[in-house]
Amino acid sequence: MRFVIVVNPHGGKKKGPRILDKVKPVFEAEGAELSIIETGFASHAQELAGQMDLDNYDGFLAIGGDGTLHEVVNGMLTRKDGRILPIGIIPGGSGNSYMHDLGLTEPLAAAKAIVRGKTRPVDAARVEIDHVVKYAINMVGWGMVTDVGKKAEHYRWLGVSRYTILSLVEILLKKSRAAALVMDDLKVVDEFTFIVACNTIHVGKGMKMAPDARLDDGLIDLVVLRGGIPRARLVQILPKLFDGSHLDEPEVSCHRVSEFSLMPEKNDILNIDGEIVGSTPVKVKMLKHAFHIFA
């Protein structure tokens, strides 16, 4: 077997090269050849997956987290030659939500799964915003969850606790947004606190946002928290996002759909696979078995 593997030599206190050194013996033991490419700039992995000659490789691998997989998938699904290689991720990110769903959160376990050569077909979400198409593998979020993520970028010095602190700030602000939500053939016009469309069970730092989500069913789980909720109830509901019990609350609903559109009264930013990008309105359509992943 021959693989190309991309690694960021500088990100995360040079965590990538250390992980690469750790997993190399797994590939060597099976006689697998690694062509190592160091990324040099943001979205370099996406560019490589989208443009390099892949004819002599059996898989495209990367060391990283959900953001890295997002880049690789966006590159692979936009190739002009239509060639889609199986993708392998060796976890090296901060969240690793996608690999958590696959049960492969340890680098050595992920590497062993790759050299076994077994793959499974998985879905991707086609996301259309600002007349641009992106592909999501994890989630598309709008509302309070996006507000927290946007603010968190400016408070990295607080560490992981910044998400909890900023969530409390948002509860105090208690914003609701009016929007039209179209889910397959059902249209709902209402006030919402947040809407998170999940392809994976886990999002962010261990939140079990969509406990019943599956990577390969051609559907996306739309978790909706309606608007106009008293602050005291928000304080009770939001901590339950970590164990999935929020779905038992009457203010929360979950809809499993193949496509949806969101058209707010006032356009706002989105969270796509952890990145704060674009603007509503947004149209999302699931692509069943869009690519294969080593698992």
N, C-alpha and C positions, 0 to 999 in steps of 0.2 A: 504494500500500500504506500501511496505517496500523498502527502498532505502539504498544503501551504498553511502556515500559521502566522498570524499577525499579533504583535505585542507592542504595547506602549512602553518605551524604555524609561520614561520620566514620570509618568503619572503615579499617584498613590505611594509616594516615597519609594519609587522603583520596585513596587510590589510585583509587577509583571515579569521582569527578568528572573526574580527569585522563584516565582511559580514555575516558569519555564524550566529552570534548572532542576526543579523538583520532579517534574513530570517527564523530562527527556528519557530517563531510563525505562519508563513504561513503553515508549515507542521503540526504543532501541532493542528491548527484549523481544519484540515481535517482528523485528526487521523492517519496521515502518520508517520511511524517509520523511524528514521534515524540512521544508524550505521556509526558513525563518525570515520574516520581513518586519522591521521595526517601523512603527508609524511615526510620522514627523509633525503632524498637525491635526487639528480637529477635522473629523469626517474623513480622515485618510483611509480608515478601514472600509468605509462606504465606497470610496473611489476605487480602491483595489478590488473589492468584490464586484463592482460594476464594470470594470474596464480591463482587468488583466486577463491574459490568456490562461484558460483553465483546462485546456485539452489534456494535459498530462497529469492531472491530479484527481484523486478519489474523494477529496473533501476539502472544504474551506474552514479552517479553524481559527479561533481567536481566544485570547486570554482577556477576560473582562467581565462586566456585569450586564445588566439589562440594556444600558446605553450602547454598549459595544454590539450586542446582538441586534439591536435596533438598526445600527449603522450597516452591519453586514447584510441583513435582510433587505434593507432599502437599496443597497447596491445590487444585490443578486436579482431582485425582482424587477429591476429596471434595465437589465442587460439588453443590449441591442440584438445579441445573438440568441437570446432566449434560453441560454444554458443556465441551469440551476443545479449547483452541486449540493450534496448533503452538507449541512452546517454543523460544526461542533463548537461548543463553548466550554472552556475551562474556567470555572468561576474565579473571578479576581476583583469583583466589584464590591460596593458597599451594601447593596440590597440583595442581588441575585434572586429576585422573585421568580423569574422564569425557571431557573435551575432548581429552585425550591420545589416547584410543581413537578419537576421530573425526578426529584429525589436524588439529585446529583450536586450537592452543595460543596463537596470536597474535591479539590483539584485532582487528586489521584484517582478517585472513583470516576470522575468525568473522563479522564484520560483513558482509563481501562475500558469504559463504555465505547469510546471512539475506536480503539484498536480491535475491539470485538467485531466492529463493522456493522452492527445492527442499527438500523434507523427506523424512525416512525414518521408518518406524514402528520403535519401540524398546520394549523390555520394562521392566517394573517388578516388584519383588518385594513381595507383600503379606505383611507381617510382623505376626503376632499375638502380643502380649506383655501380661501383666497385664490381660487382657480389653480391651486397646486395640489398634486396628489402625493401623499406620504403613506407609508405602511407602518402599522402599529402591531406589536407582538404581545404587549402587556396590557395597556389601558389607554383610554381617552377620558379625561376628566374635565369638568366644568363646574364653576361655582366656588364654594368655600374651599374645596380641596386644592383648587388652582390658586386661590388667594394665599393660602398658607404656603404653598410651594414657591410662589413668586417672592413673598416676603423672606422666606428662609434663605434665599440666595444672599441676602444682605446681612444675615445674622449667623454666618457660619461659625463665628467665634463662640457661639453658645453650644456648639456640638449638637448631638442628636436631640438633646432636650429642647432645641429651638422649635421643633415641630409641635410639641406639647404646649409650650408657652404661647406660640403664635396661634394655635388653635383656640386657646382661651381668649386671646385678643379678638379673634374673629367672632367668637360666641358673643362677646360684649357688643361688637358692632352689629351682630344679628342681621346680616343682609339677606334679603330674599330677592330673587330675580324672576321676572315674568318671562315666560317663553312658551313656544309651541314645540311640542315633542311628538314626532311621528315615528312610531315603532311598527315596522312592517306596514300593516294597513290600519293601525289604530292611531288616532290623533288625540293628544291631550294638551289643553291650554291651561296653564296653572302658574302658581308661584313655586319656585324650587329653592332649596338651600344648596344642594349639589346634585349632580348627576355624574356617575362614574361607570363607564362601559369597560367591562373586564373580560379579557380573554384568559387571564390567569386567575387562580385562586387568590394569590398574594400580590399586594402592591406595596411600594414604599419600604419602610423599615419593619417588615413583618406583619403588616395589616392583612387580616383574612377578609378582604373586602367582599369577595364572591365565593363563598365556600363550595358551591356546586359547579363552578366553572370548569370547562374541559378545553384542552388545547386542540382537540381534533374533531369537534362535533359540528363545525360549520356555523356555530351560533356564538353570540356574545351576550354576556350577562350584564344587563343594565340595572345598576343599583341607584335607586332614586330616593332622596330625602326631600320630602315636600317642604314648602316654605311656611312662614308664619308660625313657627314653633317657639314656644316660650324658652327663654334662656335656660331655665332650670331643667327642661327636658333635653336640650342639646347637651348639657353637661352630663346627663345620664346616658344618652345614646352614643356619643362619640367614642368613649373608651371601649365600647363593645365592638368597634371595628376591628380590634386586635384578635378577637376570638370567634368572630362571625356571628355572634348572638344578636347583632343589631337587626338582622333580618326578622327577628321575632317581634320587633317593635311596630306598633300600628302606623307610625309616621314614615316607615321605610317600606319600599316595595322593590321587588326584583322581577325583571322581565327578560326572558331568554328570546332573543330575536336574531334574524339573519341580516337586518339592516335597520338603520334609524337615521333621522335627521333632527337637528336641533336649531331652532330659529328664535333666539332671544329678542325681547323688545329692544334691548340695547346690546350691541355686539361687545364681546369680551374675549379675553385670551383663553387658551386651552392648555391642558397638560397632556402631552402625548408621550407615553413611555417615560415619564419623569422629566421631560423637557418642556419648559414653558414657551410655547410657540404659537404662531398663527392667531386666528381670530374666528369667532363664529360669524355667520352660520357655518355649520359643519354637516357633512353627509358621510356616513360610514356604512360600508358594505363588507360583509365577511367573505373571505375567499377560502373555501374549504380545501384543506390539504395543499396549501400554497407552496410549501417546501418540505424537505425532510430534515430531521435533526437526529444526530447520533444520541441514542439513549439506551 
